[in-house]
Amino acid sequence: IFSCLRDDLLNLSLQMNEQELILIADDAEVISNAFLKVFGADHNVVMCWFHMRKNVEKNLYLVENKALHGGIMNDIETLQ
């Protein structure tokens, strides 16, 4: 899919700075690897906000002090 996207963008002769491409995905390693293979390893790959937040929520159990959970999520929201 990424190869087709790259080829179609080139065929359209769009004025695109390929170095500015950033992939926003759900942190699936397969998607990130495919993007980096097609566009090069020097590009940024970031996790989308929804999936990042869900991952934090899923792992809050690792913080034994449950009183901190709300504060952690508030901090995450503030950073966003």
TORKOL-4160 file (C-alpha; in steps of 0.2 Angstrom, whole numbers, padded with zeros to 4 digits, m for minus):
80
<pt num="1" X="0000" Y="0000" Z="0000"/>
<pt num="2" X="0014" Y="0012" Z="0004"/>
<pt num="3" X="0023" Y="0008" Z="m0012"/>
<pt num="4" X="0007" Y="0012" Z="m0022"/>
<pt num="5" X="0005" Y="0028" Z="m0012"/>
<pt num="6" X="0023" Y="0034" Z="m0015"/>
<pt num="7" X="0021" Y="0029" Z="m0034"/>
<pt num="8" X="0005" Y="0038" Z="m0036"/>
<pt num="9" X="0011" Y="0053" Z="m0028"/>
<pt num="10" X="0026" Y="0053" Z="m0039"/>
<pt num="11" X="0015" Y="0051" Z="m0055"/>
<pt num="12" X="0004" Y="0065" Z="m0050"/>
<pt num="13" X="0020" Y="0076" Z="m0050"/>
<pt num="14" X="0014" Y="0084" Z="m0033"/>
<pt num="15" X="0026" Y="0096" Z="m0025"/>
<pt num="16" X="0030" Y="0086" Z="m0010"/>
<pt num="17" X="0045" Y="0086" Z="0002"/>
<pt num="18" X="0046" Y="0067" Z="0006"/>
<pt num="19" X="0057" Y="0071" Z="0020"/>
<pt num="20" X="0043" Y="0079" Z="0029"/>
<pt num="21" X="0032" Y="0063" Z="0029"/>
<pt num="22" X="0026" Y="0057" Z="0046"/>
<pt num="23" X="0017" Y="0041" Z="0049"/>
<pt num="24" X="0003" Y="0042" Z="0063"/>
<pt num="25" X="m0002" Y="0024" Z="0066"/>
<pt num="26" X="m0008" Y="0013" Z="0080"/>
<pt num="27" X="0009" Y="0007" Z="0085"/>
<pt num="28" X="0008" Y="m0009" Z="0074"/>
<pt num="29" X="0025" Y="m0014" Z="0071"/>
<pt num="30" X="0021" Y="m0021" Z="0054"/>
<pt num="31" X="0013" Y="m0005" Z="0048"/>
<pt num="32" X="0028" Y="0005" Z="0054"/>
<pt num="33" X="0041" Y="m0007" Z="0046"/>
<pt num="34" X="0032" Y="m0006" Z="0029"/>
<pt num="35" X="0032" Y="0013" Z="0030"/>
<pt num="36" X="0050" Y="0014" Z="0034"/>
<pt num="37" X="0055" Y="0001" Z="0021"/>
<pt num="38" X="0046" Y="0011" Z="0007"/>
<pt num="39" X="0050" Y="0029" Z="0013"/>
<pt num="40" X="0066" Y="0026" Z="0022"/>
<pt num="41" X="0072" Y="0024" Z="0040"/>
<pt num="42" X="0075" Y="0043" Z="0043"/>
<pt num="43" X="0056" Y="0047" Z="0044"/>
<pt num="44" X="0046" Y="0049" Z="0060"/>
<pt num="45" X="0033" Y="0036" Z="0065"/>
<pt num="46" X="0022" Y="0041" Z="0080"/>
<pt num="47" X="0007" Y="0033" Z="0089"/>
<pt num="48" X="m0010" Y="0041" Z="0087"/>
<pt num="49" X="m0017" Y="0050" Z="0102"/>
<pt num="50" X="m0031" Y="0037" Z="0104"/>
<pt num="51" X="m0020" Y="0022" Z="0104"/>
<pt num="52" X="m0007" Y="0030" Z="0115"/>
<pt num="53" X="m0020" Y="0034" Z="0128"/>
<pt num="54" X="m0028" Y="0017" Z="0127"/>
<pt num="55" X="m0011" Y="0009" Z="0130"/>
<pt num="56" X="m0008" Y="0020" Z="0145"/>
<pt num="57" X="m0025" Y="0016" Z="0152"/>
<pt num="58" X="m0021" Y="m0003" Z="0149"/>
<pt num="59" X="m0005" Y="m0002" Z="0159"/>
<pt num="60" X="m0010" Y="0009" Z="0174"/>
<pt num="61" X="m0012" Y="m0007" Z="0184"/>
<pt num="62" X="0007" Y="m0007" Z="0185"/>
<pt num="63" X="0006" Y="0009" Z="0196"/>
<pt num="64" X="0002" Y="0001" Z="0213"/>
<pt num="65" X="m0004" Y="0017" Z="0221"/>
<pt num="66" X="m0022" Y="0018" Z="0213"/>
<pt num="67" X="m0023" Y="0036" Z="0219"/>
<pt num="68" X="m0011" Y="0041" Z="0206"/>
<pt num="69" X="m0020" Y="0035" Z="0191"/>
<pt num="70" X="m0031" Y="0050" Z="0189"/>
<pt num="71" X="m0017" Y="0062" Z="0190"/>
<pt num="72" X="m0007" Y="0051" Z="0177"/>
<pt num="73" X="m0021" Y="0052" Z="0165"/>
<pt num="74" X="m0024" Y="0071" Z="0169"/>
<pt num="75" X="m0005" Y="0074" Z="0165"/>
<pt num="76" X="m0007" Y="0064" Z="0149"/>
<pt num="77" X="m0022" Y="0075" Z="0144"/>
<pt num="78" X="m0012" Y="0090" Z="0148"/>
<pt num="79" X="0003" Y="0085" Z="0137"/>
<pt num="80" X="m0009" Y="0082" Z="0123"/>
